[in-house]
Amino acid sequence: MKIKWLGHASFYIETGSNRVITDPFNDEVGYPLPGLEADLVTVSHQHYDHNATDTVAGHPEIITGGVYQGPDILIKGVPSFHDKKAGRDRGGNTIFCLQSEGINLVHLGDLGHLPNQTQIKAMGPVDILLIPVGGRFTIDADEAYTTVQMINPHIIIPMHYKTPHLSFELAPVEAFTSRFNLAVKKPFLEIERQDLKNGAKVIVLDYMS
């Protein structure tokens, strides 16, 4: 499995015979549009910085929830909320669990609250966790750290934080990574099942320009 960060909450994941893009954004977000082709696109919620499926090339299958079973891949949506008021402020959010190559990768989308036990059970054992850390519209660094302790993944990849590209204010990634003894930067993550327990627990991916 190979994971590249496109910016914000968007990742490009190559796994098995599939190319997956999570939460594509439009040009208002500040990052240049990657213009990549994909077979599958997951959309955690219907906000412009997460649902710009028209920016993805090819003819991808759009997944907004439920269960998708395809060649070499299973994607399951777990309902959650974009705020701490059961969606009354910002609506719903879908946590996506992507299972492929023996790896369970979980993308929390714009999770706005600590996950409950029902949601954690639905995720199952998590190998790689893509977690928002920038606050304001999602859980903040403190809540993200607590969420990590609750889920206990092998690898943590932060997302949805302030960078020079982003057109609105969020907290920087260091507000989250400073809570760990070690966080390493990589241009991308390429990993197999047997490598999950080796190396750094927190990986900050470089923006894929």
Secondary structure by P-SEA (a helix, b strand, c coil): cbbbbccccbbbbbcccbbbbccccccccccccccccccbbbbcccccccccccccccbbbbbcccccccccbbbbbbbbbccccccccccbbbbbbbbcccbbbbbbccccccccaaaaaaacccccccccccccccccaaaaaaaaaaacccbbbbcccccccccbbbbccccccccccbbbbbcbbbbccccccccccbbbbcccc
